[in-house]
Amino acid sequence: MKVTYRTKDGQFTTQLESETETGLVEQLVDFQNLLEKNTVCGSCKSPEVFWNIRENDAGKYFEKKCNKCFAAMPYHVNKDKVKKGGLYFSYKDKWAKYDPSVKKTEDDAKVFTEEKPAAKGKK
């Protein structure tokens, strides 16, 4: 069975094919998570989000990045044998902005500061 799917914004179209309905849904979920999630910056709410790849000696880092405030949402490479090479994000990951005032350490996570939304009713 074949299905043609277009993203909500109409920017991407793909053709999914599987012998089972569950196989189609699995492919659809992967496609939606990759191209329809995190399309608006979680820091400044700008829709100007693009894919970015940073590369260093340790490997390649895939992320969606805001063209306005430069916050980034990291994506991870799946090492599972079934979905090897697929990209995914964790719901624990947050949009973060690079903070150049933090000295670079071996732990890249410390170089980013997490954006925290203001509590409702507080200024």
Sequence and secondary structure as in RCSB ss.txt:
>XXXX:A:sequence
MKVTYRTKDGQFTTQLESETETGLVEQLVDFQNLLEKNTVCGSCKSPEVFWNIRENDAGKYFEKKCNKCFAAMPY
HVNKDKVKKGGLYFSYKDKWAKYDPSVKKTEDDAKVFTEEKPAAKGKK
>XXXX:A:secstr
 EEEEE TTSS EEEEE SSHHHHHHHHHHHHHHHTSS S TTT  S EEEEEEEETTEEEEEEEETTT  EEEE
EE   SSSTT EE  TT   EEE TTS   S GGGGEEE     TT  
